[in-house]
Amino acid sequence: MKLSAVLLIGLTATSSAFAPTQHAVGRADVSLDMANGERRAKMKKVLKSAGKVAGAFGTIALATAGIPEAANAAKAAKATKEVVQTSLDIKKIGGIAAGAFGIGLIATKLTGEKENETTKKIDRVFNGAMKSKDLVNSVASSLKKHGFTTSNTLIATSFCVDELSRVNEKDFAEVFGPTFNMGGLAGFPMAGVTGFGAMASHIPDGGNCVVVFAPHVGVDSKGNVGTVERVGRANGGACCGSAVAASGYVAGVLSGSTEKAAPPTEPLDAGQSFVGSLLLPHAARLDKAPEKMVELPYAIYDAQKEFIDKIVKVGCGNVKDGKIAVLGGVQINTPPGMSDYFLPLSFEVVDNKGKKVEDMLSAL
């Protein structure tokens, strides 16, 4: 739920709680000193209800801001107490609403600051990025003209093994159904041609497939690229860790401080070895980049695009009757409580002979 929606709910609930009180106060026959015991008891009941509204609203708002659950409960309870105590004096009825929204406004500020630094950076260095769910809906809508529907289309993803990459995958699954996973470390399609052929055999009869590939990168709450906060961890971490490790390797090879690794002879860490090898042609580009962590996902995307194009060219004949849409870009992971983003960099439809039918990037 968006925080603006939470604020609206809080406003509606609080206004409803106070409507009869304010009306009563506005009547000429009701004294502000609340001398009548019955009326005072009734007023206290209303105020306590308002306090509960404030507490509940505060809990929701703080949760939306990403504050831990224990802190939510403590802060909400404190706010509830303060609202009730402050509001027992009917002359301060105007302060009730302020109290009810106090926590929500603080949470709004916290969330706004966090989103602002993150999204500001995304807008600057990943201009054109779309919220994950918006991307999925746009892909589904744009492909209808080529006969792709949510019931005849299989999504094949080539994303990193990192749990953060599952967000975008889940969003596709919510629209198209279960996805086929072709990806390995850093998002490279390690399933290769064999994996593509297996995926093609799972396409609904007479249907199509969409191959979505992307490296991923984190942007934390301070706007730092290459790291992001993770659920349950006090400190953020590298994102993508595999990509960052590979960038260190290629920088070492470029400078001469690291010897170029031979092809792996055992599978123990073959995946990371291939990531470093496939990134090596982009070593000089990364070395010259003013923001290396920003350039890194773009470089890995280029390496992946070359890889995916080869796989589709060799394996396209396995798609019996339908077409193949290939969407490539960069996944952008954000702090908990925010939407992840996807920057589309290529979007093409090809037939089962590998011939390009249409460049669809502008449709997104």
Helices and strands as residue ranges (DSSP letters): H 3-26, H 37-64, H 69-87, G 90-92, H 93-125, E 130-131, H 132-142, G 144-146, E 153-158, G 163-165, H 166-176, E 180-181, G 185-187, H 192-200, E 208-213, E 216-218, E 227-228, E 237-238, H 241-255, G 267-269, H 270-279, G 280-282, H 283-288, H 292-315, G 316-318, E 324-333, E 341-350, E 356-359, G 361-363
